Amino acid sequence: MSFADCKSHKNDSEELVYEVRNWFSECGNNGIASASSIWDDYNYFYTDLYEQGIDKGFKPKDVDRLPIGEFITKIKSWNSENR
């Protein structure tokens, strides 16, 4: 038994969010926001990330290549400011 239940997302990012969100729910994590809400927040975050990066002299490729630690810090900051 592999304990992995692969879900098809058709190489579509929004569908992936839906599948992962539902997988968390199926694993007993109740109270999770809707997939649509998660997708919207993801897009709002990225819009803000690019706008802030440009304001600080970053080009889009710089934002795309942020080190994971810096990216996580930005996510935490965005969440605290937007919740």
N, CA, C and O atoms as a Maestro MAE file, in Angstrom:
{
 s_m_m2io_version
 :::
 2.0.0
}

f_m_ct {
 s_m_title
 :::
 protein
 m_atom[332] {
  # First column is atom index #
  i_m_mmod_type
  r_m_x_coord
  r_m_y_coord
  r_m_z_coord
  i_m_residue_number
  s_m_chain_name
  s_m_pdb_residue_name
  s_m_pdb_atom_name
  i_m_atomic_number
  :::
  1 25 0.846 -1.170 0.000 1 A "MET " " N  " 7
  2 3 0.000 0.000 0.000 1 A "MET " " CA " 6
  3 2 0.899 1.243 0.000 1 A "MET " " C  " 6
  4 15 1.826 1.334 0.805 1 A "MET " " O  " 8
  5 25 0.633 2.187 -0.886 2 A "SER " " N  " 7
  6 3 1.511 3.345 -1.018 2 A "SER " " CA " 6
  7 2 1.033 4.556 -0.214 2 A "SER " " C  " 6
  8 15 1.810 5.483 0.012 2 A "SER " " O  " 8
  9 25 -0.199 4.565 0.210 3 A "PHE " " N  " 7
  10 3 -0.778 5.690 0.928 3 A "PHE " " CA " 6
  11 2 -0.740 6.979 0.104 3 A "PHE " " C  " 6
  12 15 -0.780 8.075 0.661 3 A "PHE " " O  " 8
  13 25 -0.665 6.848 -1.188 4 A "ALA " " N  " 7
  14 3 -0.682 8.008 -2.079 4 A "ALA " " CA " 6
  15 2 -1.867 7.862 -3.018 4 A "ALA " " C  " 6
  16 15 -2.016 6.847 -3.697 4 A "ALA " " O  " 8
  17 25 -2.679 8.855 -3.048 5 A "ASP " " N  " 7
  18 3 -3.829 8.864 -3.930 5 A "ASP " " CA " 6
  19 2 -3.637 10.024 -4.897 5 A "ASP " " C  " 6
  20 15 -4.070 11.146 -4.634 5 A "ASP " " O  " 8
  21 25 -2.992 9.742 -6.001 6 A "CYS " " N  " 7
  22 3 -2.703 10.802 -6.975 6 A "CYS " " CA " 6
  23 2 -3.992 11.300 -7.606 6 A "CYS " " C  " 6
  24 15 -4.878 10.521 -7.955 6 A "CYS " " O  " 8
  25 25 -4.070 12.586 -7.739 7 A "LYS " " N  " 7
  26 3 -5.231 13.218 -8.365 7 A "LYS " " CA " 6
  27 2 -4.763 13.924 -9.633 7 A "LYS " " C  " 6
  28 15 -3.689 14.524 -9.674 7 A "LYS " " O  " 8
  29 25 -5.575 13.838 -10.635 8 A "SER " " N  " 7
  30 3 -5.241 14.500 -11.892 8 A "SER " " CA " 6
  31 2 -5.562 15.986 -11.789 8 A "SER " " C  " 6
  32 15 -6.634 16.369 -11.320 8 A "SER " " O  " 8
  33 25 -4.626 16.816 -12.231 9 A "HIS " " N  " 7
  34 3 -4.877 18.258 -12.248 9 A "HIS " " CA " 6
  35 2 -4.740 18.826 -13.653 9 A "HIS " " C  " 6
  36 15 -4.815 20.038 -13.854 9 A "HIS " " O  " 8
  37 25 -4.537 17.933 -14.628 10 A "LYS " " N  " 7
  38 3 -4.521 18.310 -16.045 10 A "LYS " " CA " 6
  39 2 -3.513 19.418 -16.350 10 A "LYS " " C  " 6
  40 15 -3.709 20.215 -17.268 10 A "LYS " " O  " 8
  41 25 -2.442 19.456 -15.574 11 A "ASN " " N  " 7
  42 3 -1.399 20.474 -15.734 11 A "ASN " " CA " 6
  43 2 -1.967 21.887 -15.639 11 A "ASN " " C  " 6
  44 15 -1.485 22.808 -16.299 11 A "ASN " " O  " 8
  45 25 -2.989 22.045 -14.816 12 A "ASP " " N  " 7
  46 3 -3.667 23.324 -14.625 12 A "ASP " " CA " 6
  47 2 -3.478 23.749 -13.172 12 A "ASP " " C  " 6
  48 15 -3.882 23.031 -12.257 12 A "ASP " " O  " 8
  49 25 -2.865 24.912 -12.957 13 A "SER " " N  " 7
  50 3 -2.535 25.376 -11.603 13 A "SER " " CA " 6
  51 2 -3.758 25.519 -10.719 13 A "SER " " C  " 6
  52 15 -3.733 25.122 -9.555 13 A "SER " " O  " 8
  53 25 -4.817 26.078 -11.255 14 A "GLU " " N  " 7
  54 3 -6.030 26.263 -10.445 14 A "GLU " " CA " 6
  55 2 -6.621 24.915 -10.048 14 A "GLU " " C  " 6
  56 15 -7.094 24.753 -8.923 14 A "GLU " " O  " 8
  57 25 -6.598 23.960 -10.952 15 A "GLU " " N  " 7
  58 3 -7.091 22.616 -10.651 15 A "GLU " " CA " 6
  59 2 -6.220 21.943 -9.586 15 A "GLU " " C  " 6
  60 15 -6.725 21.212 -8.734 15 A "GLU " " O  " 8
  61 25 -4.921 22.193 -9.640 16 A "LEU " " N  " 7
  62 3 -4.004 21.657 -8.630 16 A "LEU " " CA " 6
  63 2 -4.361 22.178 -7.236 16 A "LEU " " C  " 6
  64 15 -4.380 21.417 -6.268 16 A "LEU " " O  " 8
  65 25 -4.644 23.474 -7.141 17 A "VAL " " N  " 7
  66 3 -5.045 24.060 -5.857 17 A "VAL " " CA " 6
  67 2 -6.302 23.364 -5.342 17 A "VAL " " C  " 6
  68 15 -6.389 23.031 -4.160 17 A "VAL " " O  " 8
  69 25 -7.270 23.145 -6.220 18 A "TYR " " N  " 7
  70 3 -8.514 22.467 -5.851 18 A "TYR " " CA " 6
  71 2 -8.222 21.063 -5.307 18 A "TYR " " C  " 6
  72 15 -8.739 20.673 -4.260 18 A "TYR " " O  " 8
  73 25 -7.387 20.313 -6.031 19 A "GLU " " N  " 7
  74 3 -7.101 18.939 -5.630 19 A "GLU " " CA " 6
  75 2 -6.331 18.872 -4.311 19 A "GLU " " C  " 6
  76 15 -6.641 18.044 -3.454 19 A "GLU " " O  " 8
  77 25 -5.329 19.736 -4.144 20 A "VAL " " N  " 7
  78 3 -4.543 19.719 -2.900 20 A "VAL " " CA " 6
  79 2 -5.406 20.155 -1.725 20 A "VAL " " C  " 6
  80 15 -5.340 19.560 -0.649 20 A "VAL " " O  " 8
  81 25 -6.214 21.190 -1.927 21 A "ARG " " N  " 7
  82 3 -7.110 21.660 -0.857 21 A "ARG " " CA " 6
  83 2 -8.042 20.537 -0.409 21 A "ARG " " C  " 6
  84 15 -8.240 20.324 0.787 21 A "ARG " " O  " 8
  85 25 -8.611 19.822 -1.376 22 A "ASN " " N  " 7
  86 3 -9.533 18.741 -1.027 22 A "ASN " " CA " 6
  87 2 -8.804 17.562 -0.385 22 A "ASN " " C  " 6
  88 15 -9.365 16.879 0.472 22 A "ASN " " O  " 8
  89 25 -7.562 17.320 -0.794 23 A "TRP " " N  " 7
  90 3 -6.774 16.258 -0.178 23 A "TRP " " CA " 6
  91 2 -6.549 16.567 1.302 23 A "TRP " " C  " 6
  92 15 -6.700 15.686 2.149 23 A "TRP " " O  " 8
  93 25 -6.188 17.819 1.619 24 A "PHE " " N  " 7
  94 3 -6.031 18.212 3.022 24 A "PHE " " CA " 6
  95 2 -7.335 17.987 3.784 24 A "PHE " " C  " 6
  96 15 -7.320 17.504 4.916 24 A "PHE " " O  " 8
  97 25 -8.450 18.334 3.172 25 A "SER " " N  " 7
  98 3 -9.745 18.159 3.816 25 A "SER " " CA " 6
  99 2 -10.040 16.680 4.055 25 A "SER " " C  " 6
  100 15 -10.530 16.301 5.119 25 A "SER " " O  " 8
  101 25 -9.741 15.851 3.062 26 A "GLU " " N  " 7
  102 3 -9.968 14.410 3.189 26 A "GLU " " CA " 6
  103 2 -9.091 13.792 4.277 26 A "GLU " " C  " 6
  104 15 -9.429 12.748 4.834 26 A "GLU " " O  " 8
  105 25 -7.968 14.441 4.577 27 A "CYS " " N  " 7
  106 3 -7.048 13.955 5.621 27 A "CYS " " CA " 6
  107 2 -7.468 14.433 7.008 27 A "CYS " " C  " 6
  108 15 -6.738 14.230 7.978 27 A "CYS " " O  " 8
  109 25 -8.623 15.059 7.110 28 A "GLY " " N  " 7
  110 3 -9.147 15.463 8.404 28 A "GLY " " CA " 6
  111 2 -8.887 16.906 8.788 28 A "GLY " " C  " 6
  112 15 -9.197 17.310 9.909 28 A "GLY " " O  " 8
  113 25 -8.331 17.680 7.894 29 A "ASN " " N  " 7
  114 3 -8.095 19.101 8.173 29 A "ASN " " CA " 6
  115 2 -9.358 19.883 7.826 29 A "ASN " " C  " 6
  116 15 -9.564 20.282 6.680 29 A "ASN " " O  " 8
  117 25 -10.180 20.087 8.813 30 A "ASN " " N  " 7
  118 3 -11.443 20.792 8.592 30 A "ASN " " CA " 6
  119 2 -11.254 22.291 8.728 30 A "ASN " " C  " 6
  120 15 -10.281 22.746 9.330 30 A "ASN " " O  " 8
  121 25 -12.151 23.037 8.188 31 A "GLY " " N  " 7
  122 3 -12.099 24.483 8.309 31 A "GLY " " CA " 6
  123 2 -11.182 25.148 7.305 31 A "GLY " " C  " 6
  124 15 -10.820 26.312 7.475 31 A "GLY " " O  " 8
  125 25 -10.803 24.434 6.270 32 A "ILE " " N  " 7
  126 3 -9.929 24.994 5.237 32 A "ILE " " CA " 6
  127 2 -10.770 25.886 4.321 32 A "ILE " " C  " 6
  128 15 -11.915 25.571 3.997 32 A "ILE " " O  " 8
  129 25 -10.179 26.989 3.919 33 A "ALA " " N  " 7
  130 3 -10.868 27.895 2.997 33 A "ALA " " CA " 6
  131 2 -11.191 27.160 1.699 33 A "ALA " " C  " 6
  132 15 -10.598 26.125 1.396 33 A "ALA " " O  " 8
  133 25 -12.122 27.699 0.950 34 A "SER " " N  " 7
  134 3 -12.484 27.093 -0.334 34 A "SER " " CA " 6
  135 2 -11.320 27.186 -1.309 34 A "SER " " C  " 6
  136 15 -10.455 28.052 -1.175 34 A "SER " " O  " 8
  137 25 -11.303 26.296 -2.283 35 A "ALA " " N  " 7
  138 3 -10.264 26.316 -3.309 35 A "ALA " " CA " 6
  139 2 -10.278 27.647 -4.058 35 A "ALA " " C  " 6
  140 15 -9.219 28.177 -4.394 35 A "ALA " " O  " 8
  141 25 -11.450 28.183 -4.318 36 A "SER " " N  " 7
  142 3 -11.549 29.470 -5.013 36 A "SER " " CA " 6
  143 2 -10.917 30.583 -4.198 36 A "SER " " C  " 6
  144 15 -10.232 31.446 -4.747 36 A "SER " " O  " 8
  145 25 -11.140 30.567 -2.899 37 A "SER " " N  " 7
  146 3 -10.568 31.575 -2.017 37 A "SER " " CA " 6
  147 2 -9.041 31.451 -1.972 37 A "SER " " C  " 6
  148 15 -8.330 32.456 -2.013 37 A "SER " " O  " 8
  149 25 -8.546 30.223 -1.888 38 A "ILE " " N  " 7
  150 3 -7.098 29.997 -1.881 38 A "ILE " " CA " 6
  151 2 -6.488 30.476 -3.195 38 A "ILE " " C  " 6
  152 15 -5.452 31.140 -3.200 38 A "ILE " " O  " 8
  153 25 -7.127 30.141 -4.290 39 A "TRP " " N  " 7
  154 3 -6.640 30.558 -5.621 39 A "TRP " " CA " 6
  155 2 -6.617 32.081 -5.728 39 A "TRP " " C  " 6
  156 15 -5.648 32.654 -6.227 39 A "TRP " " O  " 8
  157 25 -7.670 32.732 -5.266 40 A "ASP " " N  " 7
  158 3 -7.709 34.197 -5.312 40 A "ASP " " CA " 6
  159 2 -6.585 34.796 -4.476 40 A "ASP " " C  " 6
  160 15 -5.885 35.699 -4.935 40 A "ASP " " O  " 8
  161 25 -6.408 34.300 -3.255 41 A "ASP " " N  " 7
  162 3 -5.340 34.809 -2.389 41 A "ASP " " CA " 6
  163 2 -3.973 34.607 -3.027 41 A "ASP " " C  " 6
  164 15 -3.119 35.491 -2.956 41 A "ASP " " O  " 8
  165 25 -3.762 33.469 -3.641 42 A "TYR " " N  " 7
  166 3 -2.501 33.180 -4.327 42 A "TYR " " CA " 6
  167 2 -2.234 34.245 -5.398 42 A "TYR " " C  " 6
  168 15 -1.126 34.770 -5.502 42 A "TYR " " O  " 8
  169 25 -3.245 34.549 -6.173 43 A "ASN " " N  " 7
  170 3 -3.075 35.542 -7.239 43 A "ASN " " CA " 6
  171 2 -2.894 36.955 -6.687 43 A "ASN " " C  " 6
  172 15 -2.109 37.730 -7.232 43 A "ASN " " O  " 8
  173 25 -3.606 37.298 -5.619 44 A "TYR " " N  " 7
  174 3 -3.415 38.610 -4.981 44 A "TYR " " CA " 6
  175 2 -1.992 38.729 -4.438 44 A "TYR " " C  " 6
  176 15 -1.342 39.763 -4.590 44 A "TYR " " O  " 8
  177 25 -1.515 37.643 -3.797 45 A "PHE " " N  " 7
  178 3 -0.159 37.650 -3.257 45 A "PHE " " CA " 6
  179 2 0.866 37.886 -4.364 45 A "PHE " " C  " 6
  180 15 1.745 38.739 -4.233 45 A "PHE " " O  " 8
  181 25 0.750 37.131 -5.446 46 A "TYR " " N  " 7
  182 3 1.728 37.279 -6.526 46 A "TYR " " CA " 6
  183 2 1.671 38.659 -7.164 46 A "TYR " " C  " 6
  184 15 2.707 39.215 -7.528 46 A "TYR " " O  " 8
  185 25 0.482 39.212 -7.303 47 A "THR " " N  " 7
  186 3 0.366 40.570 -7.847 47 A "THR " " CA " 6
  187 2 1.103 41.551 -6.947 47 A "THR " " C  " 6
  188 15 1.884 42.373 -7.428 47 A "THR " " O  " 8
  189 25 0.859 41.469 -5.647 48 A "ASP " " N  " 7
  190 3 1.544 42.347 -4.694 48 A "ASP " " CA " 6
  191 2 3.050 42.104 -4.696 48 A "ASP " " C  " 6
  192 15 3.833 43.052 -4.629 48 A "ASP " " O  " 8
  193 25 3.458 40.839 -4.773 49 A "LEU " " N  " 7
  194 3 4.880 40.506 -4.765 49 A "LEU " " CA " 6
  195 2 5.598 41.155 -5.947 49 A "LEU " " C  " 6
  196 15 6.676 41.726 -5.781 49 A "LEU " " O  " 8
  197 25 5.012 41.070 -7.125 50 A "TYR " " N  " 7
  198 3 5.637 41.676 -8.307 50 A "TYR " " CA " 6
  199 2 5.643 43.196 -8.218 50 A "TYR " " C  " 6
  200 15 6.634 43.837 -8.568 50 A "TYR " " O  " 8
  201 25 4.536 43.778 -7.748 51 A "GLU " " N  " 7
  202 3 4.479 45.243 -7.627 51 A "GLU " " CA " 6
  203 2 5.505 45.749 -6.618 51 A "GLU " " C  " 6
  204 15 6.186 46.741 -6.881 51 A "GLU " " O  " 8
  205 25 5.625 45.091 -5.481 52 A "GLN " " N  " 7
  206 3 6.606 45.493 -4.471 52 A "GLN " " CA " 6
  207 2 8.023 45.300 -4.997 52 A "GLN " " C  " 6
  208 15 8.901 46.127 -4.752 52 A "GLN " " O  " 8
  209 25 8.238 44.212 -5.717 53 A "GLY " " N  " 7
  210 3 9.557 43.957 -6.278 53 A "GLY " " CA " 6
  211 2 9.967 45.030 -7.266 53 A "GLY " " C  " 6
  212 15 11.106 45.498 -7.242 53 A "GLY " " O  " 8
  213 25 9.048 45.423 -8.133 54 A "ILE " " N  " 7
  214 3 9.330 46.473 -9.118 54 A "ILE " " CA " 6
  215 2 9.621 47.783 -8.410 54 A "ILE " " C  " 6
  216 15 10.514 48.528 -8.815 54 A "ILE " " O  " 8
  217 25 8.862 48.070 -7.339 55 A "ASP " " N  " 7
  218 3 9.099 49.293 -6.556 55 A "ASP " " CA " 6
  219 2 10.493 49.307 -5.944 55 A "ASP " " C  " 6
  220 15 11.053 50.375 -5.694 55 A "ASP " " O  " 8
  221 25 11.055 48.126 -5.703 56 A "LYS " " N  " 7
  222 3 12.383 48.040 -5.088 56 A "LYS " " CA " 6
  223 2 13.477 47.738 -6.108 56 A "LYS " " C  " 6
  224 15 14.592 47.375 -5.734 56 A "LYS " " O  " 8
  225 25 13.162 47.889 -7.403 57 A "GLY " " N  " 7
  226 3 14.160 47.707 -8.442 57 A "GLY " " CA " 6
  227 2 14.324 46.282 -8.945 57 A "GLY " " C  " 6
  228 15 15.239 46.000 -9.718 57 A "GLY " " O  " 8
  229 25 13.454 45.386 -8.518 58 A "PHE " " N  " 7
  230 3 13.512 44.008 -8.994 58 A "PHE " " CA " 6
  231 2 12.839 43.912 -10.353 58 A "PHE " " C  " 6
  232 15 11.848 44.596 -10.608 58 A "PHE " " O  " 8
  233 25 13.363 43.080 -11.210 59 A "LYS " " N  " 7
  234 3 12.703 42.742 -12.461 59 A "LYS " " CA " 6
  235 2 11.882 41.483 -12.216 59 A "LYS " " C  " 6
  236 15 12.150 40.752 -11.263 59 A "LYS " " O  " 8
  237 25 10.875 41.213 -13.069 60 A "PRO " " N  " 7
  238 3 10.068 39.998 -12.852 60 A "PRO " " CA " 6
  239 2 10.902 38.723 -12.692 60 A "PRO " " C  " 6
  240 15 10.559 37.864 -11.880 60 A "PRO " " O  " 8
  241 25 11.991 38.591 -13.454 61 A "LYS " " N  " 7
  242 3 12.796 37.371 -13.308 61 A "LYS " " CA " 6
  243 2 13.471 37.301 -11.943 61 A "LYS " " C  " 6
  244 15 13.730 36.211 -11.434 61 A "LYS " " O  " 8
  245 25 13.761 38.474 -11.339 62 A "ASP " " N  " 7
  246 3 14.318 38.484 -9.983 62 A "ASP " " CA " 6
  247 2 13.296 37.944 -8.989 62 A "ASP " " C  " 6
  248 15 13.632 37.162 -8.099 62 A "ASP " " O  " 8
  249 25 12.049 38.369 -9.152 63 A "VAL " " N  " 7
  250 3 10.975 37.904 -8.263 63 A "VAL " " CA " 6
  251 2 10.763 36.403 -8.457 63 A "VAL " " C  " 6
  252 15 10.571 35.672 -7.486 63 A "VAL " " O  " 8
  253 25 10.796 35.946 -9.704 64 A "ASP " " N  " 7
  254 3 10.602 34.520 -9.982 64 A "ASP " " CA " 6
  255 2 11.699 33.648 -9.378 64 A "ASP " " C  " 6
  256 15 11.489 32.460 -9.133 64 A "ASP " " O  " 8
  257 25 12.866 34.240 -9.138 65 A "ARG " " N  " 7
  258 3 14.014 33.469 -8.661 65 A "ARG " " CA " 6
  259 2 14.380 33.766 -7.209 65 A "ARG " " C  " 6
  260 15 15.514 33.527 -6.795 65 A "ARG " " O  " 8
  261 25 13.437 34.282 -6.440 66 A "LEU " " N  " 7
  262 3 13.715 34.538 -5.025 66 A "LEU " " CA " 6
  263 2 14.107 33.242 -4.324 66 A "LEU " " C  " 6
  264 15 13.506 32.199 -4.579 66 A "LEU " " O  " 8
  265 25 15.102 33.294 -3.447 67 A "PRO " " N  " 7
  266 3 15.430 32.107 -2.646 67 A "PRO " " CA " 6
  267 2 14.222 31.716 -1.787 67 A "PRO " " C  " 6
  268 15 13.449 32.576 -1.365 67 A "PRO " " O  " 8
  269 25 14.070 30.432 -1.535 68 A "ILE " " N  " 7
  270 3 12.887 29.932 -0.835 68 A "ILE " " CA " 6
  271 2 12.694 30.596 0.528 68 A "ILE " " C  " 6
  272 15 11.561 30.893 0.907 68 A "ILE " " O  " 8
  273 25 13.757 30.831 1.258 69 A "GLY " " N  " 7
  274 3 13.628 31.476 2.571 69 A "GLY " " CA " 6
  275 2 13.050 32.877 2.463 69 A "GLY " " C  " 6
  276 15 12.189 33.258 3.256 69 A "GLY " " O  " 8
  277 25 13.515 33.640 1.492 70 A "GLU " " N  " 7
  278 3 13.004 35.001 1.281 70 A "GLU " " CA " 6
  279 2 11.550 34.958 0.819 70 A "GLU " " C  " 6
  280 15 10.734 35.781 1.233 70 A "GLU " " O  " 8
  281 25 11.230 33.983 -0.051 71 A "PHE " " N  " 7
  282 3 9.864 33.822 -0.543 71 A "PHE " " CA " 6
  283 2 8.911 33.511 0.616 71 A "PHE " " C  " 6
  284 15 7.828 34.091 0.704 71 A "PHE " " O  " 8
  285 25 9.312 32.603 1.495 72 A "ILE " " N  " 7
  286 3 8.481 32.244 2.653 72 A "ILE " " CA " 6
  287 2 8.296 33.450 3.571 72 A "ILE " " C  " 6
  288 15 7.200 33.669 4.087 72 A "ILE " " O  " 8
  289 25 9.347 34.226 3.779 73 A "THR " " N  " 7
  290 3 9.242 35.440 4.593 73 A "THR " " CA " 6
  291 2 8.216 36.398 3.988 73 A "THR " " C  " 6
  292 15 7.423 37.001 4.711 73 A "THR " " O  " 8
  293 25 8.234 36.532 2.680 74 A "LYS " " N  " 7
  294 3 7.289 37.426 2.008 74 A "LYS " " CA " 6
  295 2 5.855 36.916 2.127 74 A "LYS " " C  " 6
  296 15 4.923 37.706 2.281 74 A "LYS " " O  " 8
  297 25 5.678 35.604 2.057 75 A "ILE " " N  " 7
  298 3 4.341 35.023 2.236 75 A "ILE " " CA " 6
  299 2 3.827 35.320 3.641 75 A "ILE " " C  " 6
  300 15 2.686 35.748 3.812 75 A "ILE " " O  " 8
  301 25 4.674 35.090 4.645 76 A "LYS " " N  " 7
  302 3 4.270 35.349 6.038 76 A "LYS " " CA " 6
  303 2 3.913 36.801 6.247 76 A "LYS " " C  " 6
  304 15 2.915 37.115 6.896 76 A "LYS " " O  " 8
  305 25 4.720 37.685 5.704 77 A "SER " " N  " 7
  306 3 4.469 39.123 5.831 77 A "SER " " CA " 6
  307 2 3.157 39.490 5.159 77 A "SER " " C  " 6
  308 15 2.345 40.218 5.729 77 A "SER " " O  " 8
  309 25 2.948 38.988 3.951 78 A "TRP " " N  " 7
  310 3 1.709 39.289 3.217 78 A "TRP " " CA " 6
  311 2 0.503 38.790 3.985 78 A "TRP " " C  " 6
  312 15 -0.505 39.489 4.092 78 A "TRP " " O  " 8
  313 25 0.603 37.575 4.523 79 A "ASN " " N  " 7
  314 3 -0.514 37.008 5.295 79 A "ASN " " CA " 6
  315 2 -0.830 37.852 6.509 79 A "ASN " " C  " 6
  316 15 -2.002 38.096 6.796 79 A "ASN " " O  " 8
  317 25 0.183 38.305 7.230 80 A "SER " " N  " 7
  318 3 -0.072 39.099 8.436 80 A "SER " " CA " 6
  319 2 -0.672 40.459 8.095 80 A "SER " " C  " 6
  320 15 -1.440 41.013 8.881 80 A "SER " " O  " 8
  321 25 -0.329 40.995 6.939 81 A "GLU " " N  " 7
  322 3 -0.849 42.305 6.538 81 A "GLU " " CA " 6
  323 2 -2.242 42.213 5.902 81 A "GLU " " C  " 6
  324 15 -2.969 43.205 5.867 81 A "GLU " " O  " 8
  325 25 -2.607 41.060 5.413 82 A "ASN " " N  " 7
  326 3 -3.852 40.924 4.642 82 A "ASN " " CA " 6
  327 2 -4.879 40.008 5.294 82 A "ASN " " C  " 6
  328 15 -5.830 39.577 4.642 82 A "ASN " " O  " 8
  329 25 -4.694 39.714 6.551 83 A "ARG " " N  " 7
  330 3 -5.669 38.852 7.258 83 A "ARG " " CA " 6
  331 2 -6.325 39.617 8.356 83 A "ARG " " C  " 6
  332 15 -7.172 39.075 9.066 83 A "ARG " " O  " 8
  :::
 }
 m_bond[331] {
  # First column is bond index #
  i_m_from
  i_m_to
  i_m_order
  :::
  1 1 2 1
  2 2 3 1
  3 3 4 2
  4 3 5 1
  5 5 6 1
  6 6 7 1
  7 7 8 2
  8 7 9 1
  9 9 10 1
  10 10 11 1
  11 11 12 2
  12 11 13 1
  13 13 14 1
  14 14 15 1
  15 15 16 2
  16 15 17 1
  17 17 18 1
  18 18 19 1
  19 19 20 2
  20 19 21 1
  21 21 22 1
  22 22 23 1
  23 23 24 2
  24 23 25 1
  25 25 26 1
  26 26 27 1
  27 27 28 2
  28 27 29 1
  29 29 30 1
  30 30 31 1
  31 31 32 2
  32 31 33 1
  33 33 34 1
  34 34 35 1
  35 35 36 2
  36 35 37 1
  37 37 38 1
  38 38 39 1
  39 39 40 2
  40 39 41 1
  41 41 42 1
  42 42 43 1
  43 43 44 2
  44 43 45 1
  45 45 46 1
  46 46 47 1
  47 47 48 2
  48 47 49 1
  49 49 50 1
  50 50 51 1
  51 51 52 2
  52 51 53 1
  53 53 54 1
  54 54 55 1
  55 55 56 2
  56 55 57 1
  57 57 58 1
  58 58 59 1
  59 59 60 2
  60 59 61 1
  61 61 62 1
  62 62 63 1
  63 63 64 2
  64 63 65 1
  65 65 66 1
  66 66 67 1
  67 67 68 2
  68 67 69 1
  69 69 70 1
  70 70 71 1
  71 71 72 2
  72 71 73 1
  73 73 74 1
  74 74 75 1
  75 75 76 2
  76 75 77 1
  77 77 78 1
  78 78 79 1
  79 79 80 2
  80 79 81 1
  81 81 82 1
  82 82 83 1
  83 83 84 2
  84 83 85 1
  85 85 86 1
  86 86 87 1
  87 87 88 2
  88 87 89 1
  89 89 90 1
  90 90 91 1
  91 91 92 2
  92 91 93 1
  93 93 94 1
  94 94 95 1
  95 95 96 2
  96 95 97 1
  97 97 98 1
  98 98 99 1
  99 99 100 2
  100 99 101 1
  101 101 102 1
  102 102 103 1
  103 103 104 2
  104 103 105 1
  105 105 106 1
  106 106 107 1
  107 107 108 2
  108 107 109 1
  109 109 110 1
  110 110 111 1
  111 111 112 2
  112 111 113 1
  113 113 114 1
  114 114 115 1
  115 115 116 2
  116 115 117 1
  117 117 118 1
  118 118 119 1
  119 119 120 2
  120 119 121 1
  121 121 122 1
  122 122 123 1
  123 123 124 2
  124 123 125 1
  125 125 126 1
  126 126 127 1
  127 127 128 2
  128 127 129 1
  129 129 130 1
  130 130 131 1
  131 131 132 2
  132 131 133 1
  133 133 134 1
  134 134 135 1
  135 135 136 2
  136 135 137 1
  137 137 138 1
  138 138 139 1
  139 139 140 2
  140 139 141 1
  141 141 142 1
  142 142 143 1
  143 143 144 2
  144 143 145 1
  145 145 146 1
  146 146 147 1
  147 147 148 2
  148 147 149 1
  149 149 150 1
  150 150 151 1
  151 151 152 2
  152 151 153 1
  153 153 154 1
  154 154 155 1
  155 155 156 2
  156 155 157 1
  157 157 158 1
  158 158 159 1
  159 159 160 2
  160 159 161 1
  161 161 162 1
  162 162 163 1
  163 163 164 2
  164 163 165 1
  165 165 166 1
  166 166 167 1
  167 167 168 2
  168 167 169 1
  169 169 170 1
  170 170 171 1
  171 171 172 2
  172 171 173 1
  173 173 174 1
  174 174 175 1
  175 175 176 2
  176 175 177 1
  177 177 178 1
  178 178 179 1
  179 179 180 2
  180 179 181 1
  181 181 182 1
  182 182 183 1
  183 183 184 2
  184 183 185 1
  185 185 186 1
  186 186 187 1
  187 187 188 2
  188 187 189 1
  189 189 190 1
  190 190 191 1
  191 191 192 2
  192 191 193 1
  193 193 194 1
  194 194 195 1
  195 195 196 2
  196 195 197 1
  197 197 198 1
  198 198 199 1
  199 199 200 2
  200 199 201 1
  201 201 202 1
  202 202 203 1
  203 203 204 2
  204 203 205 1
  205 205 206 1
  206 206 207 1
  207 207 208 2
  208 207 209 1
  209 209 210 1
  210 210 211 1
  211 211 212 2
  212 211 213 1
  213 213 214 1
  214 214 215 1
  215 215 216 2
  216 215 217 1
  217 217 218 1
  218 218 219 1
  219 219 220 2
  220 219 221 1
  221 221 222 1
  222 222 223 1
  223 223 224 2
  224 223 225 1
  225 225 226 1
  226 226 227 1
  227 227 228 2
  228 227 229 1
  229 229 230 1
  230 230 231 1
  231 231 232 2
  232 231 233 1
  233 233 234 1
  234 234 235 1
  235 235 236 2
  236 235 237 1
  237 237 238 1
  238 238 239 1
  239 239 240 2
  240 239 241 1
  241 241 242 1
  242 242 243 1
  243 243 244 2
  244 243 245 1
  245 245 246 1
  246 246 247 1
  247 247 248 2
  248 247 249 1
  249 249 250 1
  250 250 251 1
  251 251 252 2
  252 251 253 1
  253 253 254 1
  254 254 255 1
  255 255 256 2
  256 255 257 1
  257 257 258 1
  258 258 259 1
  259 259 260 2
  260 259 261 1
  261 261 262 1
  262 262 263 1
  263 263 264 2
  264 263 265 1
  265 265 266 1
  266 266 267 1
  267 267 268 2
  268 267 269 1
  269 269 270 1
  270 270 271 1
  271 271 272 2
  272 271 273 1
  273 273 274 1
  274 274 275 1
  275 275 276 2
  276 275 277 1
  277 277 278 1
  278 278 279 1
  279 279 280 2
  280 279 281 1
  281 281 282 1
  282 282 283 1
  283 283 284 2
  284 283 285 1
  285 285 286 1
  286 286 287 1
  287 287 288 2
  288 287 289 1
  289 289 290 1
  290 290 291 1
  291 291 292 2
  292 291 293 1
  293 293 294 1
  294 294 295 1
  295 295 296 2
  296 295 297 1
  297 297 298 1
  298 298 299 1
  299 299 300 2
  300 299 301 1
  301 301 302 1
  302 302 303 1
  303 303 304 2
  304 303 305 1
  305 305 306 1
  306 306 307 1
  307 307 308 2
  308 307 309 1
  309 309 310 1
  310 310 311 1
  311 311 312 2
  312 311 313 1
  313 313 314 1
  314 314 315 1
  315 315 316 2
  316 315 317 1
  317 317 318 1
  318 318 319 1
  319 319 320 2
  320 319 321 1
  321 321 322 1
  322 322 323 1
  323 323 324 2
  324 323 325 1
  325 325 326 1
  326 326 327 1
  327 327 328 2
  328 327 329 1
  329 329 330 1
  330 330 331 1
  331 331 332 2
  :::
 }
}
